[in-house]
Amino acid sequence: MEAKECILQRRSCRRFTDRPVDRDVVREIVELARFAPSWKNKQIVRYTVVDDKAVKDDIARNCVRDFPFNTKTISRCAALAAVSYVTGRSGRDDQGALQSPDAEKWEMFDAGIAAQTFCLAAREYEVGTCIIGVIDEEGIARRLGLPEEEKVACLIAMGYPEEWKSAPPRLTAEELLRFC
Ligand SMILES: Cc1cc2nc3c(=O)[nH]c(=O)nc-3n(C[C@H](O)[C@H](O)[C@H](O)COP(=O)(O)O)c2cc1C
């Protein structure tokens, strides 16, 4: 798939068929996502993919801040990726000294780029995704037994979409762009 096509056709999907996402497909997606840029190439982002229905349903019920919309999406998806990042590295030098006064911003920045790269890579394999931000980050980290030094940035619901919808309205390039 050409980059242009992939960018235009990636869509947030919230309804999926029953088809599971094979673990080898998830591996292929991460094979691409690992090329996402990161602060000084620190590569702090990790993906914990849940394809166990009981664990996924538990997160759907208990880790979305009582937002039923997200409960439904997670219950319907075939697999759920928790995007986390190792704290204390981005925005710092190799000795851990701050290089940027707002290092925490760069951690989340790295995670955001990684999440979008993951979603674009998934699109290449016809896997639909939805980034989910209304979540209980600490509850998810506990439920998944993530290492102490990792924080959860977002979830990504994954599955084969019932349909590929068209894009919701976007601002025009003219509205977004200015030259000085
Ligand atoms: C940081 C972030 C958080 C989001 N959180 C949620 C969420 O909690 N639930 C949800 O259904 N969609 C969520 N979305 C998906 C957006 O609603 C979606 O990207 C937007 O409506 C544009 O649609 P598109 O992705 O199909 O282009 C989130 C997207 C981003 C980037």
PDBQT file of the ligand as one rigid body, heavy atoms in Angstrom, charges set to zero:
ROOT
HETATM    1  C1  LIG A 201      -5.130  10.670  21.552  1.00  0.00    +0.000 C 
HETATM    2  C2  LIG A 201      -6.406  10.071  21.001  1.00  0.00    +0.000 A 
HETATM    3  C3  LIG A 201      -7.351   9.589  21.899  1.00  0.00    +0.000 A 
HETATM    4  C4  LIG A 201      -8.521   9.006  21.413  1.00  0.00    +0.000 A 
HETATM    5  N1  LIG A 201      -9.410   8.465  22.312  1.00  0.00    +0.000 NA
HETATM    6  C5  LIG A 201     -10.516   7.829  21.846  1.00  0.00    +0.000 A 
HETATM    7  C6  LIG A 201     -11.395   7.180  22.745  1.00  0.00    +0.000 A 
HETATM    8  O1  LIG A 201     -11.206   7.175  23.963  1.00  0.00    +0.000 OA
HETATM    9  N2  LIG A 201     -12.469   6.528  22.215  1.00  0.00    +0.000 N 
HETATM   10  C7  LIG A 201     -12.707   6.497  20.861  1.00  0.00    +0.000 A 
HETATM   11  O2  LIG A 201     -13.695   5.870  20.457  1.00  0.00    +0.000 OA
HETATM   12  N3  LIG A 201     -11.894   7.112  19.994  1.00  0.00    +0.000 NA
HETATM   13  C8  LIG A 201     -10.802   7.773  20.432  1.00  0.00    +0.000 A 
HETATM   14  N4  LIG A 201      -9.931   8.361  19.545  1.00  0.00    +0.000 N 
HETATM   15  C9  LIG A 201     -10.194   8.292  18.084  1.00  0.00    +0.000 C 
HETATM   16  C10 LIG A 201     -10.679   9.650  17.535  1.00  0.00    +0.000 C 
HETATM   17  O3  LIG A 201     -12.009   9.847  17.955  1.00  0.00    +0.000 OA
HETATM   18  C11 LIG A 201     -10.563   9.644  15.994  1.00  0.00    +0.000 C 
HETATM   19  O4  LIG A 201      -9.193   9.555  15.648  1.00  0.00    +0.000 OA
HETATM   20  C12 LIG A 201     -11.150  10.903  15.360  1.00  0.00    +0.000 C 
HETATM   21  O5  LIG A 201     -12.550  10.958  15.566  1.00  0.00    +0.000 OA
HETATM   22  C13 LIG A 201     -10.896  10.961  13.851  1.00  0.00    +0.000 C 
HETATM   23  O6  LIG A 201     -11.386   9.811  13.189  1.00  0.00    +0.000 OA
HETATM   24  P1  LIG A 201     -10.417   8.867  12.324  1.00  0.00    +0.000 P 
HETATM   25  O7  LIG A 201      -9.386   8.299  13.252  1.00  0.00    +0.000 OA
HETATM   26  O8  LIG A 201     -11.294   7.792  11.744  1.00  0.00    +0.000 OA
HETATM   27  O9  LIG A 201      -9.792   9.698  11.260  1.00  0.00    +0.000 OA
HETATM   28  C14 LIG A 201      -8.763   8.948  20.003  1.00  0.00    +0.000 A 
HETATM   29  C15 LIG A 201      -7.796   9.430  19.122  1.00  0.00    +0.000 A 
HETATM   30  C16 LIG A 201      -6.624   9.976  19.613  1.00  0.00    +0.000 A 
HETATM   31  C17 LIG A 201      -5.577  10.458  18.616  1.00  0.00    +0.000 C 
ENDROOT
TORSDOF 0
